[in-house]
Amino acid sequence: MTRLENQVSKREVSRLHSRMIDGFIQQYQQAPEEIVLDIDGWDDPTHGQQQLSCFHGYYGQHMYFPVLINEAKSGYPLVLQLRSGNSHPGKGVAGILRWLFWGLKRASPDVRIILRADAGFALSDILRVCECAGVGYVIGFGRNAVTERKIADLLERARLCFQRPHPCPEIHTRKSCLLLPLLARSLARAFPYRIKGNINASLVSDLKSLVSIENQESQSRHRSRSFVQ
């Protein structure tokens, strides 16, 4: 950091972001058929009185909370955005994604884009941006009493099937997926996606469920997965 830190304007930041996108596009001699994007935020501890350094209750420290979007296969960093330490995981992400999708599709109009994210990014404005841009997504969905109640019977069926000498062919030895009906009617009217429960079985007696949401675009991309109805 220097005394010129605050002399950088939004225009320069925008140019820097564009340069990162251009560098990624220039890697390809021909337009890619598919781009899978991973997005995540992380805690960056701070010390002293840095600007934007704030206390985050979950992490229990003063920190920055930057967000990074990278291409999954190569790990190329497409967007890196610094945020204040008390930011919500999804803060400002909808606008970033809108701009990113536009830039990628402008260079490759026919490219298929899939976004992967954890539950911190399961916000209606982010889903809406993906839907409007025709982008597939697989995003984590926070567990709650309703989802636990909805999948309780399926979890028990999976547990019993896993304990058999020869498990059901539709159940993976290590993981199985459960397609669930959409729980929120208000969201069902806005987004044509389904909720999927992943069951990870590290031990026969220890079945844990992870819930995510997928839209139709990402479902068609991953039809090879095994599902239990």
FENVENUR-V549749 format. One record per residue. N is the residue number from 1. PSI is psi in radians with two decimals (* if undefined). OMEGA is omega in radians with two decimals (none if undefined). NEAR is the number of other ideal C-beta (glycine too) atoms within 10 Angstrom. Layout:
N,PSI,OMEGA,NEAR + N,PSI,OMEGA,NEAR
This chain:
1,2.47,3.12,7 + 2,3.10,3.11,6 + 3,-0.21,3.10,6 + 4,0.09,-3.06,7 + 5,-0.82,-3.06,9 + 6,0.15,3.08,9 + 7,-0.20,3.11,8 + 8,2.16,-3.10,10 + 9,3.04,3.10,9 + 10,-0.50,3.14,7 + 11,-0.78,3.12,8 + 12,-0.68,3.11,10 + 13,-0.73,3.13,12 + 14,-0.71,3.11,11 + 15,-0.68,3.12,10 + 16,-0.75,3.09,11 + 17,-0.77,-3.14,18 + 18,-0.64,3.14,12 + 19,-0.64,3.12,10 + 20,-0.70,3.10,16 + 21,-0.78,-3.14,18 + 22,-0.69,3.12,11 + 23,-0.65,3.10,12 + 24,-0.80,-3.11,19 + 25,-0.64,-3.10,15 + 26,-0.20,3.09,9 + 27,-0.41,-3.04,10 + 28,2.26,3.04,12 + 29,-0.50,3.02,5 + 30,2.72,-3.04,6 + 31,2.32,3.11,12 + 32,2.68,3.09,17 + 33,-0.55,-3.07,9 + 34,2.49,3.05,11 + 35,2.13,3.09,22 + 36,2.18,-3.09,17 + 37,2.36,3.01,21 + 38,2.36,3.12,17 + 39,2.41,3.14,25 + 40,2.67,3.02,15 + 41,2.77,3.14,22 + 42,2.81,-3.13,12 + 43,2.26,3.12,15 + 44,1.65,-3.06,15 + 45,2.51,3.11,12 + 46,2.81,-3.14,17 + 47,2.33,-3.11,9 + 48,-2.61,-3.04,6 + 49,0.82,3.14,7 + 50,2.55,3.07,14 + 51,2.39,-3.11,11 + 52,0.00,3.06,15 + 53,2.10,-3.11,18 + 54,2.81,3.12,15 + 55,2.31,3.10,12 + 56,2.10,-3.06,17 + 57,-0.67,-3.11,7 + 58,-0.79,-3.12,8 + 59,-0.28,3.09,14 + 60,0.70,-3.11,9 + 61,2.84,2.98,15 + 62,2.37,-2.95,17 + 63,2.96,2.80,23 + 64,2.78,3.10,21 + 65,1.21,-3.11,22 + 66,2.80,3.09,18 + 67,2.42,-3.11,22 + 68,2.35,3.01,14 + 69,2.11,-3.14,21 + 70,2.75,3.08,18 + 71,2.27,-2.93,17 + 72,-0.69,-3.03,13 + 73,-0.83,-3.08,11 + 74,-0.34,-3.06,9 + 75,0.16,-3.11,8 + 76,2.22,-3.14,13 + 77,1.95,-3.13,13 + 78,-0.72,-3.13,22 + 79,2.30,3.01,19 + 80,2.02,-3.04,13 + 81,2.13,3.07,18 + 82,2.38,3.12,13 + 83,2.77,3.13,19 + 84,2.71,-3.01,15 + 85,-0.36,-3.13,21 + 86,0.34,-3.11,16 + 87,2.65,2.94,21 + 88,2.59,-3.14,13 + 89,-0.59,-3.09,20 + 90,0.14,-3.08,19 + 91,2.17,3.08,18 + 92,-0.01,-3.03,12 + 93,-0.63,-3.12,26 + 94,-0.78,3.12,18 + 95,-0.69,3.11,13 + 96,-0.79,-3.12,19 + 97,-0.69,3.12,25 + 98,-0.80,3.13,17 + 99,-0.71,-3.12,16 + 100,-0.81,3.13,24 + 101,-0.72,3.13,21 + 102,-0.77,-3.12,12 + 103,-0.73,-3.12,18 + 104,-0.72,-3.12,22 + 105,-0.44,3.06,16 + 106,-0.66,3.12,10 + 107,-0.63,-3.11,16 + 108,1.49,-3.04,16 + 109,-0.53,-3.05,8 + 110,0.08,-3.09,8 + 111,2.47,3.05,15 + 112,2.21,-3.11,17 + 113,2.33,3.07,22 + 114,2.28,3.14,21 + 115,2.33,3.09,28 + 116,2.34,-3.09,18 + 117,2.86,3.10,25 + 118,-3.06,-2.98,17 + 119,-0.36,3.13,17 + 120,-0.28,-3.11,18 + 121,0.19,3.13,23 + 122,1.15,-3.13,20 + 123,2.55,-3.06,18 + 124,-0.64,-3.12,14 + 125,-0.57,3.08,13 + 126,-0.76,3.11,22 + 127,-0.67,-3.13,22 + 128,-0.69,3.09,14 + 129,-0.77,3.13,22 + 130,-0.76,-3.13,26 + 131,-0.78,-3.11,18 + 132,-0.55,-3.12,10 + 133,-0.05,-3.11,16 + 134,0.58,-3.10,12 + 135,2.32,3.06,23 + 136,2.70,3.14,23 + 137,2.60,2.99,27 + 138,1.87,-2.99,20 + 139,2.37,3.12,23 + 140,2.68,-3.12,17 + 141,2.17,-3.06,20 + 142,2.35,3.10,10 + 143,2.53,3.08,15 + 144,-3.12,-3.08,11 + 145,-0.60,-3.13,7 + 146,-0.84,-3.14,10 + 147,-0.66,3.11,17 + 148,-0.71,3.14,13 + 149,-0.68,-3.11,10 + 150,-0.60,-3.05,17 + 151,0.01,-3.07,19 + 152,-0.80,-3.12,11 + 153,-0.73,-3.14,10 + 154,-0.66,3.10,18 + 155,-0.72,3.13,17 + 156,-0.71,3.11,11 + 157,-0.73,3.14,15 + 158,-0.66,-3.14,23 + 159,-0.79,-3.13,15 + 160,-0.69,3.14,11 + 161,-0.66,-3.12,16 + 162,-0.53,-3.09,20 + 163,-0.18,3.14,11 + 164,2.66,3.10,9 + 165,-0.64,3.11,4 + 166,1.64,-3.06,6 + 167,2.68,3.13,16 + 168,2.42,-3.10,15 + 169,-0.44,-3.11,8 + 170,-0.05,3.12,12 + 171,2.15,3.05,19 + 172,2.63,3.11,18 + 173,-0.69,-3.06,8 + 174,-0.53,-3.06,10 + 175,2.47,3.02,14 + 176,2.78,-3.07,26 + 177,2.42,3.14,21 + 178,2.13,3.06,21 + 179,2.18,-3.06,15 + 180,2.66,3.04,18 + 181,2.65,3.13,8 + 182,2.36,-3.03,15 + 183,-0.59,-3.06,16 + 184,2.00,-3.11,12 + 185,-0.62,-3.14,7 + 186,-0.69,3.11,9 + 187,-0.55,-3.14,15 + 188,-0.62,3.12,13 + 189,-0.46,-3.06,9 + 190,-0.62,-3.02,12 + 191,2.20,-3.14,19 + 192,1.20,3.12,12 + 193,2.94,3.10,25 + 194,2.70,3.09,17 + 195,2.33,-3.10,20 + 196,2.33,3.07,20 + 197,2.19,3.07,23 + 198,2.27,3.11,16 + 199,2.02,3.08,22 + 200,2.14,-3.08,13 + 201,1.60,3.07,20 + 202,-0.53,3.05,10 + 203,2.69,3.14,8 + 204,-0.65,-3.07,9 + 205,0.04,-3.05,9 + 206,1.54,3.10,9 + 207,2.15,-3.12,16 + 208,2.45,-3.10,12 + 209,2.46,3.02,17 + 210,2.34,-3.06,16 + 211,2.35,3.08,22 + 212,2.92,3.10,22 + 213,2.49,3.11,22 + 214,2.48,2.99,22 + 215,3.07,-3.03,22 + 216,-0.56,-3.13,13 + 217,-0.82,-3.13,20 + 218,-0.53,3.10,22 + 219,-0.73,3.14,18 + 220,-0.48,-3.14,11 + 221,-0.49,-3.02,15 + 222,0.74,-3.12,13 + 223,-0.27,-3.09,7 + 224,-0.17,3.14,5 + 225,2.72,-3.14,13 + 226,2.34,-3.10,12 + 227,2.63,3.05,13 + 228,2.14,-3.12,17 + 229,*,none,7
